[in-house]
C-alpha cells in the first residue's frame, strides 16, 4: 500500500511533502457559489470531472484535505493507485484552516480539499490552477450509542447536565456549529473545543461527552460508535467542499478528475456527503 498519511509541520522549518507547490472558516446556508467556487465545476481551465484515468499516468500526488474526508479520500486514493500502477497518493488530513496556512507558508501540495470555502482565502499568494466543488456537507448532533442524555435537538445542548463538545471556533466545523447555535438562540453547555471534527467526534464515541456538533458524514462514518440527531433545515447550514489544484501534472490532474468524477461522487455520497 502506497497511500501514506503525512504529518505536516506547523511552521516552515520542515517541508517534506513532495508536489508542485502550492482561513477563516465559512459556511453557506444553501448550495451555491462562494469565493469563486461554483457548485457545478471548474473556476479556471485545466480541470475535468469525468473521473477517467489512464494506465499511462505515473507519479506522486500530495493531497492535503479536511479531516472529515479522511476515510473517503483514503479509499479513493487506494483504488486510484490500483488502477494506475506507478502512482502514489500521499495524504495528510487536518483542520482546513491549518492546512491552508501551511500551504501559504510554503508547504508543498498538489491538491487541497477544504471543508468550506473560507480556508481558500488563507492560501495567501498561492493561487490554485483550478478549483471544483466535489461535495457539500451539513451539520448533525452526535451522541454516544443509546443517547444516554436524551438529546433530541439543539435546545437540549443548553442543559447543564449535557456536556457538549465542539470544534475550535477557528476551524470550519466550529464556525459552522457556532452559526447554527446562534441561529437557534442556544447557548450550549460546552466543556471543550477540539482541534478538528475527528477529535470532536472521538469525545462522543469514547463516551467522554454527551453530545457534539459535527458533520453528517462523520456520524455516518462512525457507524455504531455514535448516534445522530438531525438538526432542522431551518436552523442548519451547509458547507461546500472545494478541491483546489496547483499545477497541471498528469497524475495530479487525473486524481482530481477521479475524485470529482462518477467514482468519487459515488464514494462521497455513500459516506454521507451531499452532491455538489
Beta strands, then each sheet from edge to edge (+ up, - down):
strand 1: 4-5
strand 2: 59-66
strand 3: 87-94
strand 4: 111-113
strand 5: 130-143
strand 6: 164-167
strand 7: 190-194
strand 8: 211-215
strand 9: 227-230
strand 10: 238-245
sheet 1: 1+ 3+ 2+ 4+ 10- 5+ 8- 6- 7-
sheet 2: 1+ 3+ 2+ 4+ 10- 5+ 9-
end
